[in-house]
Amino acid sequence: MDARPPAPIALLRLMLALVFTLYGAWVQAAPSADTGHARASLLVHAPAGIKPGAEVWLGLRIEHQPHWHTYWLNPGDSGLPTTLAWTLPAGFAAGDIAWPTPKQLPLGPLMNYGYDGDLLLPVRLTVPAGYTGGALPVKLRADFLICEEACIPEFAELDTQLTPGPTSLH
């Protein structure tokens, strides 16, 4: 008798493992805030730990309510891009947002570019050569214009404390 699961179950297990590996690496109980028309969360991805030379990413996740959207770096004919203001210990530096490809958001004769649904705005964190470990406080203020038919300026203030070991907050 064959002890392997049927092909559809094995395929489902493989797909779930892939999803949790790719998306789950960004997750753990992350700081989040309800801004009124979206949920904003601070995510961290540091699989090799936080140390000089390691790949460390911070990210703002915006979960838009249905029919609401925010804007890309170049918002088009109207709108404003999301801005991120980081507060980090001396020597640490947050890079620019690695903007994902936006959607076209037509509004009458205007063409805008932005995002709806679930959005991740990743930012590379540079760890200074002299960092030897210890708690790492991270604060983020995100400002964004969120629109349905009308636009509303919203913001989220998020903070967390990172440790030198492998870290994933999602």
ChimeraX attribute file (.defattr): number of C-alpha atoms within 10 A of each C-alpha:
attribute: neighborCount
match mode: 1-to-1
recipient: residues
	/A:1	3
	/A:2	5
	/A:3	5
	/A:4	8
	/A:5	10
	/A:6	9
	/A:7	9
	/A:8	9
	/A:9	11
	/A:10	12
	/A:11	12
	/A:12	11
	/A:13	13
	/A:14	11
	/A:15	12
	/A:16	12
	/A:17	12
	/A:18	12
	/A:19	12
	/A:20	12
	/A:21	11
	/A:22	11
	/A:23	10
	/A:24	15
	/A:25	18
	/A:26	23
	/A:27	17
	/A:28	14
	/A:29	11
	/A:30	18
	/A:31	15
	/A:32	19
	/A:33	16
	/A:34	13
	/A:35	16
	/A:36	12
	/A:37	19
	/A:38	24
	/A:39	16
	/A:40	24
	/A:41	26
	/A:42	31
	/A:43	26
	/A:44	26
	/A:45	25
	/A:46	22
	/A:47	16
	/A:48	14
	/A:49	18
	/A:50	26
	/A:51	21
	/A:52	15
	/A:53	11
	/A:54	14
	/A:55	16
	/A:56	23
	/A:57	20
	/A:58	24
	/A:59	24
	/A:60	23
	/A:61	19
	/A:62	25
	/A:63	20
	/A:64	22
	/A:65	16
	/A:66	11
	/A:67	11
	/A:68	18
	/A:69	26
	/A:70	28
	/A:71	24
	/A:72	20
	/A:73	17
	/A:74	14
	/A:75	19
	/A:76	18
	/A:77	13
	/A:78	13
	/A:79	20
	/A:80	21
	/A:81	19
	/A:82	20
	/A:83	15
	/A:84	21
	/A:85	12
	/A:86	17
	/A:87	15
	/A:88	15
	/A:89	14
	/A:90	9
	/A:91	11
	/A:92	15
	/A:93	16
	/A:94	18
	/A:95	14
	/A:96	13
	/A:97	18
	/A:98	13
	/A:99	13
	/A:100	14
	/A:101	10
	/A:102	17
	/A:103	13
	/A:104	14
	/A:105	18
	/A:106	12
	/A:107	11
	/A:108	6
	/A:109	6
	/A:110	10
	/A:111	13
	/A:112	19
	/A:113	23
	/A:114	24
	/A:115	22
	/A:116	21
	/A:117	14
	/A:118	13
	/A:119	19
	/A:120	21
	/A:121	18
	/A:122	21
	/A:123	20
	/A:124	18
	/A:125	22
	/A:126	19
	/A:127	20
	/A:128	15
	/A:129	11
	/A:130	9
	/A:131	14
	/A:132	10
	/A:133	14
	/A:134	12
	/A:135	10
	/A:136	15
	/A:137	13
	/A:138	16
	/A:139	17
	/A:140	20
	/A:141	16
	/A:142	19
	/A:143	17
	/A:144	20
	/A:145	17
	/A:146	29
	/A:147	18
	/A:148	13
	/A:149	10
	/A:150	7
	/A:151	14
	/A:152	14
	/A:153	12
	/A:154	15
	/A:155	21
	/A:156	20
	/A:157	19
	/A:158	19
	/A:159	17
	/A:160	15
	/A:161	10
	/A:162	20
	/A:163	14
	/A:164	16
	/A:165	14
	/A:166	14
	/A:167	21
	/A:168	22
	/A:169	21
	/A:170	20
